[in-house]
């Protein structure tokens, strides 16, 4: 599995902690850090980051994204507005575990600012540990696993049928917003290198 780490610029100070923790617990995965870091001059909102996450996942450049913003809620909602993205919200380790086992989505948003007290770092580490504790999509509780996983697949089918494609979405978005998103050069370069041909052609058309 290829995992991308990217969060809003408002929480750039926690980027290193998130990335290091994902690498610690997702041991057999390739982890790519896309920021946003404190060193980046350009700042990105959670809206802009959610579009980049949509591009990363729809292009198949990565398989999963760990993200977040101050509350975690805004990023989750924005990501779920992207075609093909199923993003969970995990303020606790139990939420992360249940999302991985039952919902089997492709992105997880963490609350990185609100109520981030002296226990925040430990909670974040434990939440990421729980996310990668077991292989995804085993169902929970085990006695209900088959039914839960069937419902998850049905939800994915319904969402796919109710959404437009990433290409259609990008063509409808405001050009100023698109230009701002495409300035995140590390993400764009990675998609052009690792993503599918359709995504590469879309980005080249938009540049």
N, C-alpha and C positions, 0 to 999 in steps of 0.2 A: 504494500500500500504506500502511495505517495501522499504525504500530509503537508498541506500548506498552513503556515502560521501568519496571520495578518489581522491587525486590529486598528481601530480608529486612532488618529494622531493624538486625540485628547488623552489617550492612555499609553503614549509612547514609552513612558518610563517603566512600564511593566512588560514590554516586548521581550526583553532578554529572559526574564523569569518564565514567561509562558513557553518560549521556545526551548529553553533548557529543560523544563519540566516535561514537555512533550517528548523530547529526545530521550529522557530518562525512562519514561514508562512505555513508549511505543518503540520498543527496542528493535524489532525486526522491520521497521518502516523507514523509508527515506523521508526526512523532514526538511522542508525548505522554508526559510524565514524570509518573508516579504515585507517585514516591518509592520507598522510604521515605527521607525526609531526616532529618538530625540535628535539625531544628527541630520535627519532629512529636513531640508529647508521648506519644501512644499508640504503643506498640511492637508490632510484628507478627512472629510467627514465620514460618518458611518454610512451615509447614503452612497457616497462615492466608493467606499470600500465594499459595500454589498454588490455593486455592479461588477467590480473587479473579481469578487468571489464567484459571481455568476459566470463570468468569462472563464475563470480558471476551471470550474467544475464542468461547464458545458463543453469546453474544449478537450476534456479528459486529460489536461495537463497534470491535474492532481485528482486524487480520489476522495479526499476528505479535507476539510478546513476547520481549524480551531481559530476562533475569532472572539471579538468582544468590543464593548464600549463602556461608558461610565455605568449605565444601568444594566447593560446586557440585553434589555428588552428591545430597544430601538434597533440594534443590529439584527436581532432575531427576526423582527417583523420585516425589516428591509430585505434581508436575505430570502425570506419566504415569499417575497414579491418577485423574486427572480425565477425565470423558467428553470425547471429541473433541480431546484435547490430545496432540500428539506432540512431546515435548521432548527435545532433544539435550543432550549434555554436552560442552563444548569447552574443555579446558585449553590447547589450542594452536590456532594459526591453521589448521593442516592439518585438525584435527578439525572446525572450523567450516566450512571450505570443503567438505569431504566431506559433512557433514550437509546443507548447503544444496543441493548438487548431486545427491546420491543419495537422501537420506531425505526431503527436502522437507517437513519438519515445520513446526509453527507456533509453536514456542518454543525458546529456547536458554538453557541455564543455564551461568553462568560461575563458576569457583572464585575467590572474592574475598578469602579470608583465608589458607588453607593454603598455605604456601611462597610467600607474596606478598612476595618480596624486592625489592631495588632495581630488578630487571628486571621486576617485576610489571606496572607501568604500561605499559611498552613492549609486553609480551606481550599485555596486554588490548587495547591499541589495534590491534595487528597481527591479533589474533583477530577483532575486530569488522570490521576492514577486509576480511579474507578472507571473512567471512560474506556481505558485500554486494558482493564483487568482481565477480560475474557474476549474471545473472538466475538465480533458483532453478530446480531440477529440469531441468538439462540432461544429467544423467547423468555418471558418471566411472568408469573411463576412457572416452573417447569411443567406443572400439571395442566397449564393453560397455553403452553408454548405454541402448539399447532394453530389454535384459533387466533392467538395474538398475531402471529406472523402472516396468516392469511389476510387479516384485517389490514395489516401494514402494507401488503402488496396491493390490496384493493385501493387503499388511500393513494398510493403512488400512481396507480392507473387513472384514478379520478382526477388527480392534480394534473397529470400529463394531458388528459383530454380537455381540461378546462383552461389551459394556458397557451399563449402564443409562443413561438420559438424565441431563442435569444437573439437571433438575427433580426426578427421582426421588431422585438423590443428596442434594440439598439438603433434601429432606423427611425423609431418614433420619438426617441428621447431628444431633449433640447441639445443643440449642437455645442453650446457653451459647456454643458455638463459633460458631454462626450469628450471634448478637448481636454477638460480637466482630468478626467479618468485616464485617458490615454497617456498622460504625462508620467504616470507611475511606470517608469521605464523597466524596472526589474521584473514586474509582473508581465508586461507586454512582451519583453524579450523571451521570457520563459514560455509563454503560450506559443509564440512563434516557433520556438525550438522544440517543445515537447507536446504541444497540442495537436489536434487533428487539422486536416487541410481546410475544412469548412471554417473553423475559427480563424485560422491564419488568413484566409481570403477575406473574411469579414473585417478583421483588424486593418488589413492593408487598404481596404476600400474606405475605411473610416479615417485613416491617418491623413 
